[in-house]
């Protein structure tokens, strides 16, 4: 066990140094995720940094989607105990004002660099705990908070500078920690209950007077194992919304949506409608390390001071054949219609994926696509 600067502060939760996780599970992680969503869909970026204490690894990624190309720079290194200074090689995340303002920089790495300042549009919101179990072990047990906001700064890709402003972008971020599969694959042992697949929808959206969060996870039969839907108003009210019904509009021949229609009820039982349009999308398995890419998984040991750049041609059928095994992030334009017929426009993240069968959507196996 090692001491760190954090041990000077009265924030301990176990009789051990702060950098020492309470659990001995190798899959313990502590990670940030951010996106940069240009409202008109000219470009989008996905980025994050993670620490994996039981694996001795920290890593980061920065993904850019422009036109038909998605490119990513990935960085990895040995972990250190100074968690107050989050960095992996030239990637750095500084907390300016906790839960409100962040500064993210990427020194020129494989042709990509960035300097971005985050500003929260609403207070950060703690989400429902997320748990997934097999017959004999916990596979996911996470705590997470989320926030919608905007960025200001720039992203440079091979000498082309993309200007990012609070007016032209919208964004969401989340901080999560706990247990989820990370690092190299573990020995299988005696077969456990296999992963049967999942249907996932995540909508952190910003409107003039409120932020809206919708999280749904369903198994192949449509049973909801995670369900949370709230509007959080600027005046501090938290409105729980019930009776959520979702219709995903898939592009024919794929599992990639171009939009969605959501209906839910307020406390009085009045029906509210939400219509989502995708302006641009990026599969998060293509460069970001979230499953489906055998060359990069969060927490994998790549050696000290490791960097690499990968590029994906999203017009290549062989590349896109892997998309059904990835969650896909979209730049979302949203219209929320109140029971009295009044509508308000918003924007944010539309994250969706169907991995495996989902009978309510008409997907009976792992390879079915929309008609």
Buried (B, 14 or more C-beta within 10 A) or exposed (E): EEEBEBBEEEEEEEEEBBBBBEBEBBBBBBBBBBBBBBBEBBBBBBBBBBBBBBBEBBBBBBBBBBEEEBBBBBBBBEBBBEBEEBBBBBBBBBBEEEEBBBBBBBEEBBEBBBBBBBBBBBEBBEBEEBBBEEEEEBBBBBEBBBBBBBBBBBBBBEEEEBEBEBEBBBBBBBBBBBBBBBBEEEEEEEEEEEEEBBBBBBBBBBBEEBBBBBBBBBBBEEEEEBEBBBBBBEEEEEBEBEEBEBEBBBBEEBBBBBBBEBBBBBEEEEEBBBBBBBBBBBBBBBBBBBBBBEEBBBBBBBEEEBBBBBEBEBEEEEBBEBBBBBBBBBBBBBBBBEEEEEEEEBBBBBBBBBBBBBEEBEBEEEEBBBE
